[in-house]
Every structure is written in C-alpha cells, then in structure tokens.
C-alpha cells in the first residue's frame, strides 16, 4: 500500500453542513480585518465533559460556513463526519462519536477559515476535550521548508509500534494539524508513544493526498514520545510519482553495452551498484565491468558487460528488486570514442572558487589502468601547468589545481582527448577546452562556524547558505562540515542568507527526500537570518542539527 493510495482514503473532515447564514452582509466600508477565534464551549483543556456534548465555536464576526467545513479536522478520526451548523459568528459542532473517557478528542480549525469577504483568520487553532480526567501534554513541533502556500499543508501523525510497518497507511493518521504561515506547526495533546509523521499540500482542501499533484514530505525518523515530552520534525516536500521507480525497457547498443530505462530519474549511487545485478544465460554469466547513470538522460541505467554472445538469450536480474528483464546478445563492436557529457565548472562560468575541485563526466566507462593528465592555463599569456585527473567513478574525473587560482582570472582547462581511453580501447581525436573566470574575493563574504548533530554515525554534514533574491531565484551554496564540525561557506555576495544543513547519509552531495518505504535525510534550519558583507567573514555561527 503506497502512501499516496492510503492518504487517498483520508476522510478527516468531509463534513455535513447546515447553515443559518447563507450569504455575506451587504453595505458598509470595505472589511480588511481578519476574523478572530474567541474560544469554545466547552473550553479547550476541559476534562470530564459530557460524552455527548455539542461543541460551540465563537468568532469575532460572521464566518463563511463552507470554509469552516473545509478546514476542520477531528483527531483521532471518527466513524463518520461531524455535523456543523453555522449562525453568524457562532458554529455548532456535533460529533458522530461520543467523547471517550480514555483519550482526548482534538478539534483543529485551519487558518483558511474566513469571513464573508474572504479574509482568513490566519493561523490554526486546536481545542482539546475529554470525558476522562486527564489531557496529555506531549507535543511535536516542526517546520516545512522549501515550499509555498504553507498554510495549506496538513501534518499527520500515525501511532507506530514498528517503524518498518507500512500498514499504518491503510487508515487515516491518529492526529493531524495545519502548518502556519511561516511553515511551523505543533501537534499538541499527544499521549506517550512513537509517531510517524507526514506532511502534504492539501491544495484542493479535500484532506486527501493527490498523487503526482500535491507535494508531500517524508520524516527522517519515528518521533519517540515515550521518554521525551516533546519532539521535533521537519519536512522538505516534493511533488512525486507514487508509482515505484522500476525499469521499463532494456536494449543493447553493442556487444559490451546494455541500456535499461527506468520510469523516472535515478538519483542514488545504490540505484546502479554493480553488486546488485546479475546478467546470465542458461549456460554462462556475463561479467559486469562498470555501471553508471547516463549523464545526459538520468532515467537510463548504463551497464558495460563482458563480451556478449551474439543472439544468446540473457536475463538481467536484480537482487531482491524488480522482475527480470531479457535481451539478446549482440556482436556489434564498440567503436565510439568516449565523449565529455558534463562538467563543472561549465564553459563560460563566472565567480568560480579559487580553491575549486572540478569534475568531468564522460558518456562511457574509461580504462581504469591508464594515467590521465591535462593542462591548466591561467590568463592569456601564462604557461600551462600540469594538473592530474583523478578517476573517482568509471566515467567521472575530479581535478584540482595544486595551488589557489588567482582571483578574477580567466582560466582555461585543456584536455587532450587522444589520451582518454575507454574500456574498449577507443580514443578521442581532438582537444577539449573549458574556459571560466574565478571569483574576485574582494567582492564577496563568507559564513563560518561550528556544526554538530546528535546522530551516532559518520555520515557527512552538509551546510548550505541560501540567498533569496526574488521569486524563482533561490540558490544554495553548499560546503561540507569538517571532521571537527567547523565549516565555512565562502564566495557569498553581500546580502541576507538563510543557513540550513542536512546529514548526507547516502553521500551524494544532495538532499534525499525519502519515499514511502525509506526515511528522508535529517535537516535543520538555523533560526536567525545571517547578514553577509563584502570582504568580511561572518563567524561564530553555531549550527545544531536536530
């Protein structure tokens, strides 16, 4: 059962509705004051209430009944939707099930409740009631990051005993709330236990996750409220296809290359690990010499094999994953020279760090036994100095100058492709060059400090500085924290920055969002905005990953 399918069954507040007020009042000056929630009867926190009590909500002015029906969540979910009756500034809520003595019922009013002029109340409110003698006080706080329309996000919490048990998605969350205008949320009145959280953008306000249309965020762990009275969780939502990313087709391009196309982009090194696949026929097994993700089309999985037998029926099998794929061996020789597909810096790049480590990706697996070198030229009239190329993957080089490059200088990297050899012995026949300009550090500043995290593991901690210069112009400059926790993000233009970071558990240099069956990577956001000035280091920042 996928998360998308399960959330499609969520019916937290599909409410029946009766209204005494059926339209906005006429006349008078333009209303720009948001309605305020004044309270409830019984009041939030009441204990020993009548199990059949009707809950009254009071607002500062008449509200639009339809917006209340869309915004009301009852936790834990009940057998049927509650009945709402609105009369002016008062609303009556009749619950389908009695308020129990053994647990607390929570009514959450989303910030999208509005008056008849469309002015919203702004922030969500929660009302806790029980027929028993105690209301639990544990809570989970958190924040949604890197998203828009934050008040339309619902955060759900499932009771969890086994973190690997996906059956929780067969039913609605035990508790739910809305995010505020700044993306922050708080799930209040939670009893002791473990909770699996998820957040999704309820764009159509139907309280259900719509696959492929609405963004949702995955947690990085189960929040334990057995020992602790409070917890914290953040989400970076993403619109995604809930269908599994599985292989769709397979073909051979020559006697040494097999190409597998997946449903969507491959992102993790483990997706293409050679020790997870086997290619064999009824009589023999093909060696797997190299695997990589196509640098041009990242939905393609590239495999270099030993020499295939022409016409032989082969099976490609994944260990514990996917159904086998079949293909016929080819006798077509590999005669194509290796070509550069991507690089960093790109040709024409500016503001490149003077202490850069660059990379170059080829379209084929290279000869692992060869020694590669290139020439780096700085400026128009300087003599080139030799720079070594370090092969870090079968088709990927990293390169780094021996010394810092001059600031604000024109640089050119030249590679003699006749010296680049693939695993079939093919060579290029030209000279490739990359021209870029280094940054002038006098025009930039930096952020430095110490970073820490509570996790007992050796995964690298990445620190990112984000400057938002306007709608659609969001960029992150990312640097790893050192083994002692120190970090420095340099070459920052003057301005205001948000600092955030994550534990890069798969060590791919990118944030991993998680899936229905895997956790996301832990991240946190520094609480304060950081000002950067030219020619100045803003130091002493203490960054703590939660």
N, C-alpha and C positions, 0 to 999 in steps of 0.2 A: 504493500500500500504506500504510494508516494505521498509526500506532504501535500502536494497540490490537490490530489484526489481527496485526501482526508479533510482538508480545510474547505473543500467544496461542500462538505456536509455540515459545516458550521452554521448553526441557527441560533446565535446568541440573542438576537433581538429583532426577529421578524415579527413585528407586533401587530395585534389587532388594535383598532383605533376608533374612538368615538370622540367627537368634538362639539363643544358648545359654541365656541367662537370659530367662525368659518371664513373670516377674511380680515384684512387689515383695517384699522380705524381710518377714517378719512379726515382730511383737513389738517391744519396746524403746521408749524415750522418743520423743516427737514430734521429727522431724527438721526443723530450720529453717535448717540450714547449707547454702548453695548448693554444688553440686559445683564443683571447680576443675579446669581443664585443666592437666595437669602437663607435657605435652610430647609429642613424637612420635619415631618411629624409622623412617626417618632424621630427624634434627633439622631444623627449619626453617633454610634457608640452605645446606643441603648441596649440594655440586656433585659431578659425576662419579658420581652414583648409578647403580645397575643399572637399565636402562630398564624391566625387568620387575619391579622391586621392589614388594613389598607394604608399604603404609604403616600403621604401628601408632599408634594414639592412646591416650593414658593419662590417666585421670581420677582424682580423689581418692576416688571412691566409685562403685558401680554406677550406670549411666545407663539411661534408657529408650531402647531402640533405635529406636523409632518417631520420637522427637523428633530423633534424630541424622539419620535418613533425610530428615526434612523440612527440616533446617537446613543440610545440607552442600551447598556449591557448589564445582564444579571449574571452574577457568579456566585456559586457554581451554577452551570446551566440547569434549567428546569425542564420538566416533561413537556411543557407547552409554553408558548409565548405569553407574557403578561398582557393584561388589558390596560390601556391608557385612556383616560378621559381628561381633556384639557378645557378649562374655562378661564379665559383671560390670562392672568398671571399665576394661576394655580393649576397643578396637574395631579391627578389621582392615579396611582399605580396599584393594580390588583394582581398579585402574583398567582400563577397557576397552582403552585405547590405551597404547602404550609411552611412557615419559617421554623426550622428544626431547633431542638434544644442542644444538639451535639455539634453544630457547626454554625458558622456565620454566613449570612447572605449579604452580598455586596451589590449595590446598585451604582453603576458608574455612568455619569452623564458626560458625554463628549463635548468638547469645546465648539462643535459645529451647531449646537442649539442656537437658534436665532429668534429675533423678534420679527414682526411682520414687515419690517423694512430691510430684512436680510442682514442685520447687524448681529454678529455672533457673540456669545458670552466669552469666548477666548481660550479658556483653559478648562480641562475636565475636572469634575468633582466626584467624590465617592462617598457613599453612605453605607455604613456597616450596622447590621441589626442581627440580634439572635434572641431566640426564646430561652436560651440557656443562661448560664451565669458568668460567662467569660467570652471576651472577644480577643483573639490572638493579636499580638503586636509586632510580629515579624514582618519584614518587608524587603523588597528587592528594588533597588534603584538602577537607573541606566540611562543610556543616551543612544539615539540614532544619528549616525554620522554619514555625510556624503549623500544626502537625499534632499528632495524638495517636498513641499506640501506636507510638512511634518505632522501637523495636527490630524491628518487623515490616516496615520499609522495606528494599527492595533497591535498590542503586545499581549501574547497569550502565554500562559504557564500551565504545563501539564504536571501532575503528580508523577514522580518517577521512582521506581524501585530498582530497575535495571536500565542503565544508560544506553545499552545496546538494543533495547526492546522498542521496535518501531510501531508496536500495536497501539501506542498512545494516539497515533494519528487517525485511529478509527473512530475517535469521538472528539467532541469539542474540548478546548482547554478548560481546566478546572477554574482558572481565574483569568481575567482579561482587563485591560485598561487601554487608554489612549495616550499617545505622546503629546507633549505640549508644543507650543510654537517654536521653542528652541531645540526640539528633539528629545528633551529629557522626559523621563517617565518614572513613576513609582507605583509598584504593585503593593498595596497595603493589606493589612489584616490577614496575613498568611500564617497558617499553622505550621509547626515544625515538619520538616520533610525535605526531600530533594525535588528540584523543579527543573524541567526542560523548557526553555523559553524560545519563542519565535516571534518575529515582528513582520507584518506585511502591510503594504499600502492599500488600504480599502478604498480605492478610487471611486467605485460605484456605490459605496456605502451599503453593501448587502451583507457585510460581516462574513464574507467568504473569500478565500484566496482564489483569484482567477489566473490560471496557469498561462504563462507567456505574456501576460498583460500587466500584472501588478508585481512590483518589486517585493522581495522578501529577504529577510536576514536570518542567518543561522548563528546559534551561540557557539562559543568555543569550549564550553563545559556545562555540566549539570551544576546548578547553584544549590549548595548544601545549606539548608536552614535547620539542620538537626542540632549542630553545635553552635552555630553563629545565629545571631538575631537579625542580621542584615546581610544583604548580598548586593552584588553589582554585576551588570552585564551590558555590553554594548553591541550594536549591530551596524554593519555596513550593507544595506540592502542592494539587491541586484535583480533585474528582470532576467529570468532564465527559463529555459525549456525544461519542464519537469521530466520529460522522457529521458531515459538513460542515454549517455553518450556512447553508443555502440557502433561497431563497424557496419557500413552499408554495402561496400563493394570491395573487390580485390582484383588486381591485374598485374601482369608482368610487363616491364618495359624492355628487358633484355635478359640474358642468361644469368645475371647477377643481381637484378633489382626487382623487388616486389613492392607494390604501392597499395596501401589499404586506406580507403576513405572512410572517415567517421562522420557521425551525424552533425557534429559541431567541433569547434576549436579544441585542440588538445593543449593543455597548459602545464601539466606536471611532468617532471622527468620520469616519474614512475609509470606514466602512461605508455612510455616507449622503452622500458627497461628490457634488454635482450634476454635476461634470465626468466622472463615471464611468458615467453612464447617458445613454441616448438614447431618446426616445419619438417614433415616427413611424408614418405610414401609407404606402400606396403612392403618395400624391400630395403629402404635406406632412409637416412635422416640428413637433411641439409644443414650445413654449418651456418650460423648466423654471425656474420663478421662485424656488423655495425647496424645501429638503428638510430633514427633521428626524426624530428618533426620537420616537415617541409618548411623552410623559412619564408617561402612565398605564399603558400596555402597551408595554414596551420591546422586544417582538418585532415591533412594527409600524413599518414604514418609511413615512413620510408624504411625499407629493410634491404641491406646488402647481404646476399647469401653466397655460399659456395656455389660452384658451377652446377647449374641445373641440368637434368637430363631432358632433352627435347621430347615433348609430348607426354612425359610422365605425370600421372595424377598426384598432386601434392595436397596436403592438408596443412593449414595454418591453425594451430591450436593455442589458446591462452590458458595458462594455469589458473584454474578456479574463476575464469571470467569468460563470458561470451560463448556463442556457438562457433564451431569450427567453420572456416572458410576454405574453399577448394579452388585450385587453379592448375593449369597445365604448364609444365616447364617449357622454357624457351631455349633455342640455340642461337639467338641473335646476339652477336658480340657487343660489348660495351665499348664504344669508340668515341664517346662525347667527353671533351675536356672539362675539367672542373671549372666552374664559374663562380664569381663572388655574387651572392644574393643580397646580403645586407651588411651594414657596418655601422659602427659608432666610433667617432663622430661620423655623420654623413658629410658628403662633399658639400661645401658651402656653409657648414655650421659656423656659428659665431659664439663668443663667450664660452669657449671650451676651457675646462680647468687646466691650469698649467702643470698639474701633477696627475694628469689623466691616466687611466688604464683603458685602452681602446679594445674593440673586438671586431672580428670579421667572420662572417658565416658564409660557407660555400654550399653549393647545391648538391654535393656528393661527399661521400666519405673519403678521407685522404689517407695516404700511405703513412702509417704510424712510425715507420722506421727511418723516415727521412728527416734531415735537419733543415729547417726553413729560416731564412733571414730576409730582411728588406732594408731599404734606405729611408731615413727620415731627413727631410730638408727643412730648415728653419730660415725663412726670409728668402729674398730673391737671389742674394749673392753669396750665401754661406755654402760651405762644403758639407755634403751629406754625411751623417754619422750613422753607423750600422745599428740596427735595432733588432733584437731577437723576437721571433714569433713563437708563442707557447701554445701548443695544441691541447686544449682543455676538453674537447669532445671530438668525436670522429670527424666533424665538419666545421669546427669552430676554433678560431685562434683568439688568443688575447695577446696584446702587445703593450709595452710600457717603455718610454724613454728612460735612459739611465739617469738623467738629471731633469730638474724642473725646466719647463719650456719658458722662454721669455714672455712676459705679459704683453698682450696686444699685438702679437706677432702673427704673420702669415706663415703657416706650416703646410708642408706637403709630404704625405706618406706615399712612397712608390713601392710597388711590389712587382717583381719580375715573375709573371705567371708561368714562364717556361720552367721555373724551378719548383712549381707547385705540382705535385703528383698525386693522382687519386689511386685507389686500391686496385685498379685495372692497369695502371701504368700510364694513363693518359696525362698529357701535359698541356698547359695553355700555350698561346703563341703571341702574347702581347705584353705590354707594360701597363699596369693599372695604377692610377694615382688618385689620391684623396687630398683635397685642399680644405683647410679650415683655419679659423682665426682664434687665437687664445684670448681669454678674458683679461681685461685690464683690472687688476685687483684694486687699484686706487678708486674705482667707481663702485666697488661692492663692499658688503659687510659679511658678517658670519654670526652663527649662533653656536655656543658650546656649553658643555655642562657634563653632568653625570647621569646615567640612566641605570635603572635597576628593575628587576622583576621577581615575583615570588615563586617562579616555577623551577623545580629541581631538574633542569635539563640544560644541555649545551647548545641549544638552537640559537642562531644569531638574532640579535635585537636590531631592527632597522628603525632609524629615526628619519622622519620626513618633515620638511618645512614647506608649508603651503601658503602662497600669497594669492589672494582672490582680488583680481583687478577689475572685475566686472562680470556680468552674466556670461557664462560659457567660456571664461578664461581662467580655468583652475589648473595649476601646475604644482607638482611635488618635486622637490629636490631631496634625494634620499641618500643617506650615508649610514654605514653600519656602526654600531657602538663597538668599542674595543673590548678586549677581554676584561679590563678593569672597570668597564662601564663608561669610560669617557667617550664623548662624541663631539664632533664638530661638523656642522653643515655650512660650507662656505660658498662663495661666489653668489651671494644673495643681493639683489638690487634693494635699494633703500625702500622701506615700507613696513606695513604691518603683516605679521605672519602668525599662522596657527601651527603649533608643533604637535605632531602625533607620531605614534610608533607602533610596531607590531612584532611579535615573536615569529620569525620566519622559519616555521617548523619544516617545511619542505625545501628550504634553502634555494628558492628560485628567484629571490630578489623582488617578488611581487606579493601583494596581499592575496591570500587564498580565502575565498568566500564560504567554503564548505558546501555540503549538499545534504539531501535527505538522510544519508547514511554516514556522513562524516562531519566532524566539527569544523568550524571556521578557525582561523588563527587569532589568538588573543591580541587585542589592540587597546590603546588608551589615548586620550587627548589631553594635552597639557591645559590646565584650567585658565591660564592667562594668555592674552594676546601679547606677542613679543614684537617690539619695535626694533628694526634694523636700520643702522645708519651707514653711509659710505665710509670706508676706511676705519671701521670700528668693529670690534668683536663684542657681541653681547654675551657675556659669560656667566657662569654660576647657575645655570638652569638645572633644576632638579626634576628629572622626568621619571615617574614611577609607573610601571605597567601594572595594572590591577590584575 
